[in-house]
């Protein structure tokens, strides 16, 4: 295969991915029920439903504009020889493989983030503000950006440096050692993410003693689930939208409730949501997801090790001297169709896991309360009642609200 043919394949992959996502967005934008199913009636009144539809259309139109802008910037940069140009500038500064990669990716990501910032500002301070969701202040937005850059530099830069250093020392066998290092890091982050990373952005406080905490502890004891760590996160600092999640493994596991969730739901509905999250742990979903991620990383690194030594990866972009960081870009694009297919199966598994967690909550007597909580959260967050089935298939990690309600009522999924 010639470098020019490889370059053409790269461009075709990028264009095909963009057009496919554009088509899915269009299908989802136009899709709606001819009549609302009985299970979904009453979630929105006429005025609220009109507002939800406007929210959906506004976000879709904005996503099309921002996505098209990002795609055009990327494709023009590649076609105009931006990669060899940027690589040449980096090489004029240093020829050390690790430093070159850090400067190259750091520069690209910084420029990309700067270009996308106006869109993020509009999304948060215009669209989300217009529909009553935004609670983020300009200061919080700026601080989040700075913290994100620092974390990206420390964590992302650290991992990248380690992988390249391992490659320099071990060459073709580097994927095994890199796999071990990344796996250890993944487990470590699973253990400490909520206690180290989250506090950089949000305040977490133990759920205060009272009826809600007592009810939760009664449930987890009944379910045979050892849990002492129940935290409330100040989600209202940025948005009125509500959520809850389970994080950590072993003694580090904890359930985190958004303060907005506590304000929006009744006590039994909150426990129903926690029963669902507990179901994920009891069904070993946390471990399965962790192990699946580790196995997927190993497969990617193995394939990467086969191709990274080929100068053709760099030559495809017009870069004369092959380097690790250019090879990473080419391989990442070439691997994206495989990643797309893997994503389909991961979403299928994720949706199945959600059904299982819902059934777990129902088996403990929280079926009705879980349905009520899902309806309230959908109404509060202006959730889409009518996503297109193809859009759901390719993008949803959770079943639709209608699918979840029917599965809970019929004990399916």
HELIX and SHEET records of a PDB file:
HELIX    1   1 UNK A    3  UNK A   30  1                                  28    
HELIX    2   2 UNK A   38  UNK A   40  5                                   3    
HELIX    3   3 UNK A   46  UNK A   79  1                                  34    
HELIX    4   4 UNK A   82  UNK A   93  1                                  12    
HELIX    5   5 UNK A   97  UNK A  122  1                                  26    
HELIX    6   6 UNK A  123  UNK A  128  3                                   6    
HELIX    7   7 UNK A  129  UNK A  130  1                                   2    
HELIX    8   8 UNK A  138  UNK A  151  1                                  14    
HELIX    9   9 UNK A  152  UNK A  156  3                                   5    
HELIX   10  10 UNK A  157  UNK A  170  1                                  14    
HELIX   11  11 UNK A  171  UNK A  173  5                                   3    
HELIX   12  12 UNK A  174  UNK A  192  1                                  19    
HELIX   13  13 UNK A  193  UNK A  197  3                                   5    
HELIX   14  14 UNK A  198  UNK A  200  5                                   3    
HELIX   15  15 UNK A  211  UNK A  222  1                                  12    
HELIX   16  16 UNK A  235  UNK A  237  5                                   3    
HELIX   17  17 UNK A  250  UNK A  252  5                                   3    
HELIX   18  18 UNK A  259  UNK A  264  1                                   6    
HELIX   19  19 UNK A  267  UNK A  282  1                                  16    
HELIX   20  20 UNK A  285  UNK A  307  1                                  23    
HELIX   21  21 UNK A  312  UNK A  315  1                                   4    
HELIX   22  22 UNK A  324  UNK A  363  1                                  40    
HELIX   23  23 UNK A  367  UNK A  380  1                                  14    
HELIX   24  24 UNK A  389  UNK A  395  1                                   7    
HELIX   25  25 UNK A  401  UNK A  410  1                                  10    
SHEET    1   A 4 UNK A 204  UNK A 206  0                                        
SHEET    2   A 4 UNK A 230  UNK A 233 -1                                        
SHEET    3   A 4 UNK A 254  UNK A 258  1                                        
SHEET    4   A 4 UNK A 244  UNK A 247 -1                                        
END                                                                             
